[in-house]
Amino acid sequence: MQNINQFKAHPWHGVSPGDNLPKEVTAYIEVVPSDTVKYEIDKKSGFLIIDRPQKFSNVAPALYGFIPQTYCGTLIAEFASQQTGRTIAKGDGDPLDICVLCEPNIPNGDFLLHAIPIGGIRMIDKGEADDKIIAVLKSDEVYANWLDVTDVPDVLINRLKHYFLTYKTIPGAELPTVEIAGVYGREEAYEVIRKSRLDYQQKFGENNTI
């Protein structure tokens, strides 16, 4: 008899990141562009929780979530330091974030998809490495032919950068908490994904997945 999992897997720890990493990844989507609140995975239970209402006018310009069984730890911080020439002490301690560009209008999050990484944004949040992988939905009718971040129009990259630069900023605050240290292409995104997998394995070991 086939062994069937009767319980929902934890999106971070219980789902495979994909069989063809880093060229194709599984992504768990927490937030879609129409959301008026910022959803985030509850690390203990695996359920989506409301992290905070979207206080201001910014909205996510793409599907936004993370790659299962990844972690932004020591190796991610070391790689960010190497690539920027700065000292970045640690990663943000979360799974590796991913923004997925797609043509369909998807009304809500809490789902898995297959994505093709094409680049990334190197973000530093309160001095911690917090990379954002940029990807396209696999087999998307509009975006599937984009193979590298250089194929993406500047206006879309600027929207992503603006979102991350402003989504935590309080008007009138003297110092921003977030900065963008660069935008990188597909091959560097592959390396970030590999290192986040190693960070995860060092932190949590290997897990049983669906």
KEZAMAR-180008 format. One line per field, with one value per residue (C-alpha): residue in three letters; x, y, z. Coordinates in Angstrom, 1 decimal, padded with zeros to 4 digits, m for minus. Each point is the difference from the previous one (the first is absolute). Example, Ala and Ser with C-alpha at 12.3 -4.5 7.8 and 13.67 -1.06 7.14 Angstrom:
BEGIN
aa <- [ALA|SER];
X <- [012.3|001.4];
Y <- [m004.5|003.4];
Z <- [007.8|m000.7];
END
This chain:
BEGIN
aa <- [MET|GLN|ASN|ILE|ASN|GLN|PHE|LYS|ALA|HIS|PRO|TRP|HIS|GLY|VAL|SER|PRO|GLY|ASP|ASN|LEU|PRO|LYS|GLU|VAL|THR|ALA|TYR|ILE|GLU|VAL|VAL|PRO|SER|ASP|THR|VAL|LYS|TYR|GLU|ILE|ASP|LYS|LYS|SER|GLY|PHE|LEU|ILE|ILE|ASP|ARG|PRO|GLN|LYS|PHE|SER|ASN|VAL|ALA|PRO|ALA|LEU|TYR|GLY|PHE|ILE|PRO|GLN|THR|TYR|CYS|GLY|THR|LEU|ILE|ALA|GLU|PHE|ALA|SER|GLN|GLN|THR|GLY|ARG|THR|ILE|ALA|LYS|GLY|ASP|GLY|ASP|PRO|LEU|ASP|ILE|CYS|VAL|LEU|CYS|GLU|PRO|ASN|ILE|PRO|ASN|GLY|ASP|PHE|LEU|LEU|HIS|ALA|ILE|PRO|ILE|GLY|GLY|ILE|ARG|MET|ILE|ASP|LYS|GLY|GLU|ALA|ASP|ASP|LYS|ILE|ILE|ALA|VAL|LEU|LYS|SER|ASP|GLU|VAL|TYR|ALA|ASN|TRP|LEU|ASP|VAL|THR|ASP|VAL|PRO|ASP|VAL|LEU|ILE|ASN|ARG|LEU|LYS|HIS|TYR|PHE|LEU|THR|TYR|LYS|THR|ILE|PRO|GLY|ALA|GLU|LEU|PRO|THR|VAL|GLU|ILE|ALA|GLY|VAL|TYR|GLY|ARG|GLU|GLU|ALA|TYR|GLU|VAL|ILE|ARG|LYS|SER|ARG|LEU|ASP|TYR|GLN|GLN|LYS|PHE|GLY|GLU|ASN|ASN|THR|ILE];
X <- [000.0|001.3|001.1|m002.1|000.8|m003.3|001.3|001.0|003.8|001.7|000.7|003.5|001.3|m002.3|000.0|002.7|001.8|000.0|001.8|001.9|001.5|001.1|m001.3|m003.6|m001.4|m003.2|m001.3|m002.5|m002.0|m001.0|m001.0|m001.6|m000.2|m003.7|000.7|m000.6|001.7|003.5|m000.3|002.9|000.4|m000.2|003.3|m001.4|m003.3|000.5|m003.2|m000.2|m000.4|m000.6|003.4|m001.3|m002.5|001.5|000.2|000.7|m000.6|002.6|m001.2|002.1|000.7|000.3|m000.8|002.1|001.0|003.0|001.8|m000.6|002.9|002.2|001.5|001.8|002.8|003.8|000.7|m002.5|001.6|003.5|m001.0|m001.7|003.2|002.1|m002.2|m000.3|003.4|m001.7|m000.2|m003.5|m000.1|m002.9|m003.0|m003.5|m000.8|m002.9|m000.5|001.2|m002.5|m001.2|m002.0|m001.7|m001.1|m003.1|m002.8|m003.1|m001.7|000.1|m002.4|001.6|003.1|000.7|000.9|003.0|001.3|003.0|002.2|003.0|002.6|001.4|001.8|m000.3|000.1|002.7|m001.8|001.5|m002.6|001.3|003.4|m001.1|000.1|m003.5|000.2|m003.0|000.1|m001.7|m001.7|m002.7|m002.9|000.9|m001.7|m001.5|m001.4|001.5|003.1|001.4|002.4|001.8|003.2|002.0|m000.7|001.4|m003.1|m002.3|m001.0|001.5|m003.4|m000.8|003.3|m000.5|m003.4|001.5|002.7|m002.4|m002.2|002.8|001.5|m003.3|m002.2|001.5|000.7|m002.0|m000.4|002.2|002.3|003.6|001.7|m001.3|000.4|000.3|002.6|000.6|003.6|m000.5|m002.0|001.6|m000.6|m000.9|003.3|000.5|m003.6|000.8|002.9|m002.2|m002.5|002.8|001.4|m003.4|m000.5|003.3|m000.9|m003.3|001.7|002.5|m002.8|m002.7|001.5|m001.9|m003.8|m002.6|m002.0|m002.9];
Y <- [000.0|003.4|002.1|003.2|003.0|000.8|003.3|003.3|000.3|003.0|002.3|000.8|m003.3|m002.7|001.0|m000.8|003.1|m001.8|m002.8|002.2|002.7|002.6|000.2|m000.6|000.4|m000.6|003.2|000.5|003.2|002.0|003.3|001.0|003.5|000.6|m000.7|002.9|m001.7|m001.5|m003.8|m002.0|m003.7|m000.8|m001.9|m002.3|m001.0|000.5|002.0|003.4|002.8|003.7|001.6|003.6|002.0|001.8|003.4|002.0|000.0|m002.5|m003.4|m003.0|000.2|m003.8|m003.3|000.0|m002.9|m002.3|m003.1|m003.0|m001.4|003.0|002.3|003.3|m000.7|000.2|m001.0|002.5|002.7|m001.0|000.1|003.4|001.3|m001.4|001.5|003.4|000.4|000.8|m001.9|m001.5|m002.0|m002.3|m000.9|001.0|m003.5|m000.6|m002.2|001.4|002.5|m000.2|002.3|m001.8|001.9|m001.4|001.1|m001.5|001.9|m002.3|001.2|m001.4|m001.7|m003.2|m002.1|m001.7|000.7|m000.9|003.0|000.6|002.3|002.7|002.3|001.7|003.1|000.2|001.7|000.9|000.4|001.4|m001.2|m003.6|m001.7|m000.4|m001.0|000.0|m002.5|001.2|m002.8|m000.5|m002.5|m003.2|m000.2|003.5|001.2|003.5|m000.3|m003.5|001.3|002.2|m001.9|002.6|003.1|002.0|m001.1|001.8|003.6|002.5|001.2|m003.4|m000.2|003.5|m001.0|m002.9|002.2|002.8|m002.5|m001.4|003.4|001.4|m002.9|000.5|003.7|002.3|003.5|002.5|m002.7|001.3|m003.1|m002.8|m003.5|m001.6|000.5|m001.6|m000.9|m001.2|m002.0|m003.1|m002.5|m003.6|m001.7|002.0|m000.8|m003.7|000.4|001.8|m002.9|m002.6|001.8|000.4|m003.7|m000.7|002.5|m001.9|m003.4|001.3|001.5|m002.6|m003.1|m001.9|m000.4|m002.3|001.7|m000.4];
Z <- [000.0|m000.9|003.0|000.0|002.2|001.8|001.4|m001.6|m000.2|001.6|m003.0|001.2|001.3|m001.5|m003.7|m002.5|m001.4|m003.4|m001.8|m002.4|002.2|m000.6|m003.6|001.2|003.5|001.9|001.5|002.8|m000.6|003.0|m001.6|m003.3|m001.4|001.0|003.7|002.3|002.9|000.2|000.5|001.4|000.8|003.7|000.4|002.8|m001.4|m003.8|m000.3|m001.6|002.5|m000.4|000.6|m000.3|m002.1|m002.9|001.7|m003.1|m003.7|m001.1|m001.2|m001.0|m003.7|m000.4|001.7|003.1|002.2|000.7|m001.2|002.4|001.9|m000.4|002.6|000.0|002.4|000.2|m003.6|m001.4|002.1|m001.1|m003.6|000.3|001.7|m002.8|m002.7|001.6|001.6|003.3|003.2|000.4|003.3|m000.6|m002.1|001.1|001.4|m002.4|m003.1|m003.3|m001.4|m003.6|m002.2|m002.9|m003.1|m001.7|m002.3|001.6|002.8|003.0|002.7|003.2|001.4|001.9|m003.0|m001.7|m003.5|m002.2|m000.8|m002.2|001.8|m002.3|002.5|003.4|002.1|002.7|002.9|003.3|002.8|003.3|m000.9|m000.9|m003.3|m001.4|m003.7|m002.2|m002.9|m003.2|m002.0|m002.6|000.2|m001.8|m003.5|000.5|m003.4|000.4|002.1|m000.6|m002.7|002.5|000.8|002.0|001.9|m002.9|m002.0|002.5|m000.8|002.4|001.1|001.5|001.8|001.3|001.3|001.9|001.4|001.0|001.8|002.1|000.7|001.3|001.4|003.5|m000.2|002.3|m001.5|001.9|001.3|000.0|m001.1|m002.3|001.3|m003.5|m002.8|m003.3|m000.7|m003.6|m002.5|m001.4|m002.8|m000.3|000.7|003.2|001.0|m000.4|002.4|002.6|m000.2|000.4|003.0|001.6|m000.3|001.7|002.7|000.5|000.2|002.5|002.1|m000.2|m001.7|m002.7|000.3|m001.3|m002.7|m002.3];
END
